[in-house]
Amino acid sequence: SAGSINHKILGDLQEQIGGAYHVDVLGKKVPGGLLSGQSAVNTHQIRTLVGNSEIQSVAGKTTVSAQTGVDIKTTTGNIDISAIAGNVDINGLLILLN
């Protein structure tokens, strides 16, 4: 599509892809686009208004990487990190605890 696409789905959406899935988000600003204000600041945003979000690799590894930093934040509750059958390795130039 040369323009914007907006899907409003009142029920559930499930995708099953037999091969690999790859998305390139270029972050170009589109005149008259669907997103404005704070939503247009993030090139890629996933937001859950009610309930939980989960990223899971059933067989394999999940990697999160970024050029300038990664923020993990909660406004209420805990952040749990578990390595059931392995070690937890934390590497950094300086590791600050509280």
C-alpha positions in Angstrom: 0.0 0.0 0.0 1.3 3.5 -0.8 -0.7 4.9 2.1 -1.7 3.9 5.6 -3.5 0.8 6.7 -5.8 0.6 9.7 -7.3 -2.7 10.9 -10.1 -2.5 13.5 -10.7 -6.1 14.7 -13.5 -6.5 17.3 -12.6 -10.1 18.1 -9.4 -12.1 18.2 -6.6 -12.3 15.6 -4.3 -15.3 15.3 -1.6 -15.8 12.7 0.1 -19.1 11.9 3.1 -18.7 9.6 4.7 -21.9 8.3 8.1 -20.3 7.6 10.0 -17.3 9.0 8.4 -13.9 9.8 10.3 -10.7 9.3 9.3 -7.0 9.5 11.3 -4.0 8.6 10.0 -0.8 10.2 11.7 2.1 8.4 10.4 4.9 10.7 9.6 7.3 7.9 7.2 10.1 8.7 4.2 10.0 6.4 2.2 13.2 5.7 -1.4 12.7 6.8 -0.5 9.4 8.5 -2.6 7.6 11.1 -0.3 8.2 14.0 0.2 11.6 15.7 1.5 13.0 18.9 3.3 10.6 21.3 2.4 7.5 19.2 4.3 8.9 16.2 7.6 9.3 18.3 8.1 5.5 18.5 9.0 3.8 15.2 7.6 0.4 16.5 5.2 0.2 19.5 3.3 -2.7 20.9 0.8 -1.8 23.6 -1.5 -3.9 25.7 -4.3 -1.8 27.3 -5.8 -4.7 29.4 -4.0 -7.9 30.4 -0.5 -9.2 29.9 2.0 -9.2 27.0 4.3 -12.2 26.4 7.3 -12.8 24.1 8.2 -16.5 24.0 10.5 -18.7 22.1 9.3 -22.3 22.5 12.5 -23.8 21.0 15.4 -21.4 20.8 16.6 -18.1 22.2 15.0 -14.7 22.5 17.3 -11.8 22.0 16.6 -8.1 22.8 19.2 -5.7 21.5 19.4 -2.0 20.8 21.9 0.6 19.6 21.6 3.1 22.4 20.1 1.3 25.4 17.3 -1.0 26.7 14.9 0.1 29.4 12.9 -2.5 31.5 10.5 -0.7 33.8 7.4 -1.4 35.9 5.4 1.2 37.7 4.0 -1.4 40.1 5.0 -5.0 40.9 8.3 -6.8 40.5 10.7 -7.6 37.7 11.6 -11.2 37.8 14.6 -12.8 36.0 15.0 -16.5 36.1 17.5 -19.0 34.6 16.0 -22.3 35.7 18.8 -24.5 34.2 21.6 -22.0 33.8 23.4 -18.9 35.1 22.4 -15.3 35.1 25.3 -13.3 33.6 25.3 -9.5 34.0 28.1 -7.6 32.2 28.7 -3.9 32.1 31.3 -1.2 32.3 29.7 -0.3 35.7 26.9 -2.3 37.5 24.9 -0.1 39.8 22.6 -1.7 42.4 20.3 0.9 44.0 
